[in-house]
Amino acid sequence: MGAVFAIPYARMTEWFEGLAELKHNSFKVLALTPDENATPINRASIGDKTALLLGTEGDGLSARWLHEADEAVRIPMHPVARDKGVDSLNVAAAAAIACHLLATRE
């Protein structure tokens, strides 16, 4: 819970206008996906302002929102987990890991 005091965040209720507004205000928009072809989040190109799109558990982000993002990114999974069929995390865990990885980049 302490991260809410250190990392600025917002929740958009109006996706259509909100995403355009983020881009208009120079945000780099990253879409989180388990797709192995996506850029590992720790190697993503980020700017001064970065927005992270997260989808629902199970379905994830639709193709439309993946396309609207500047870059699709993934959390690298351990090969043993991948071999056992684990390709994603619960959305709250994924959000926490992604925010940590983005916030601690040098």
C-alpha positions as a printed NumPy array, in Angstrom:
array([[  0.   ,   0.   ,   0.   ],
       [  2.908,   2.383,   0.58 ],
       [  3.513,   2.67 ,  -3.173],
       [  0.416,   4.835,  -3.551],
       [  2.343,   7.565,  -1.776],
       [  5.443,   7.253,  -3.99 ],
       [  4.268,   6.368,  -7.523],
       [  1.731,   8.615,  -9.256],
       [ -1.18 ,   6.641, -10.696],
       [ -4.647,   7.151, -12.093],
       [ -7.5  ,   4.972, -13.2  ],
       [ -9.224,   5.875, -16.453],
       [-12.95 ,   5.386, -16.698],
       [-13.253,   6.744, -20.247],
       [-10.826,   4.651, -22.304],
       [-11.454,   6.206, -25.678],
       [-10.826,   9.781, -24.616],
       [ -8.352,   8.861, -21.898],
       [ -5.874,   7.042, -24.095],
       [ -5.855,   9.862, -26.638],
       [ -5.326,  12.344, -23.81 ],
       [ -2.37 ,  10.357, -22.465],
       [ -0.723,  10.333, -25.881],
       [ -1.489,  14.019, -26.387],
       [  0.306,  14.704, -23.089],
       [  3.457,  12.819, -24.189],
       [  2.91 ,   9.607, -22.247],
       [  4.603,   6.462, -23.524],
       [  1.814,   3.855, -23.454],
       [  2.864,   0.286, -22.641],
       [  0.414,  -2.631, -22.946],
       [  1.088,  -5.552, -20.621],
       [  0.63 ,  -8.96 , -22.288],
       [  1.912, -12.523, -21.752],
       [  2.793, -12.743, -25.481],
       [  6.359, -14.056, -25.792],
       [  6.91 , -11.777, -28.804],
       [  6.372,  -8.698, -26.632],
       [  9.355,  -6.759, -25.301],
       [ 10.455,  -7.775, -21.799],
       [  9.28 ,  -4.905, -19.604],
       [ 12.769,  -4.373, -18.188],
       [ 13.971,  -3.652, -21.758],
       [ 11.076,  -1.452, -22.863],
       [ 11.775,   2.025, -24.087],
       [ 10.193,   4.388, -21.579],
       [ 10.006,   8.133, -21.454],
       [  9.626,  10.695, -18.7  ],
       [  5.946,   9.78 , -18.471],
       [  4.793,   6.197, -18.892],
       [  1.297,   4.711, -18.769],
       [  0.75 ,   0.998, -18.289],
       [ -2.343,  -0.676, -19.734],
       [ -3.553,  -3.83 , -17.98 ],
       [ -6.326,  -6.108, -19.132],
       [ -8.66 ,  -8.401, -17.279],
       [ -7.477, -11.715, -15.934],
       [ -7.934, -14.453, -18.481],
       [ -8.778, -12.372, -21.56 ],
       [ -6.177,  -9.646, -21.07 ],
       [ -6.219,  -6.616, -23.337],
       [ -8.123,  -6.8  , -26.603],
       [ -6.25 ,  -6.611, -29.908],
       [ -7.501,  -3.048, -30.298],
       [ -5.829,  -1.812, -27.098],
       [ -2.646,  -3.75 , -27.824],
       [ -2.564,  -1.982, -31.189],
       [ -3.253,   1.452, -29.653],
       [ -0.289,   1.155, -27.27 ],
       [  3.162,   2.384, -28.221],
       [  4.699,  -0.933, -27.226],
       [  3.541,  -4.363, -26.015],
       [  5.546,  -5.51 , -22.995],
       [  5.671,  -8.684, -20.916],
       [  6.963,  -9.725, -17.529],
       [  9.729, -12.283, -18.121],
       [  8.67 , -15.665, -16.748],
       [ 11.051, -18.297, -15.431],
       [ 11.649, -21.031, -18.061],
       [ 10.551, -23.786, -15.651],
       [  7.238, -22.001, -15.079],
       [  6.8  , -21.567, -18.848],
       [  7.537, -25.281, -19.397],
       [  4.744, -26.111, -16.932],
       [  2.271, -23.952, -18.836],
       [  2.358, -20.825, -16.665],
       [  2.268, -17.855, -19.018],
       [  0.739, -15.097, -16.923],
       [  0.053, -13.797, -13.448],
       [ -3.027, -12.541, -11.694],
       [ -3.576,  -8.913, -12.727],
       [ -2.833,  -7.459,  -9.28 ],
       [  0.463,  -9.351,  -9.06 ],
       [  1.337,  -8.414, -12.637],
       [  0.6  ,  -4.735, -11.933],
       [  2.789,  -4.781,  -8.814],
       [  5.702,  -6.454, -10.592],
       [  5.419,  -4.221, -13.66 ],
       [  5.268,  -1.034, -11.566],
       [  8.269,  -2.177,  -9.539],
       [ 10.291,  -2.961, -12.654],
       [  9.412,   0.388, -14.236],
       [  9.976,   2.42 , -11.058],
       [ 13.391,   0.925, -10.318],
       [ 14.889,   1.363, -13.79 ],
       [ 18.022,   3.427, -13.992]])
